[in-house]
Amino acid sequence: MELKTARLTVLVDPAKKKAFEALCARQDVTPSQVVRRLIRDYLLHHGVTFVPSGTEQEEETASKF
């Protein structure tokens, strides 16, 4: 799990936002959890690799520079 976070602001239609939040509540997940999962899946689908922020592996890579 990532230890550091960054804010992503997304503008959406208010009706879609309300429906999305209601669906998330019914599924007992937060909208942020769903968006993070969508981003991870999108990156994987397109073959983009990344090291989650705040992990030991990221810290080792940063210390090499």
Secondary structure, DSSP 8 states (H G I E B T S, - for coil): --S----------HHHHHHHHHHHHHTT--HHHHHHHHHHHHHHHTT-----TTSHHHHHHHHT-
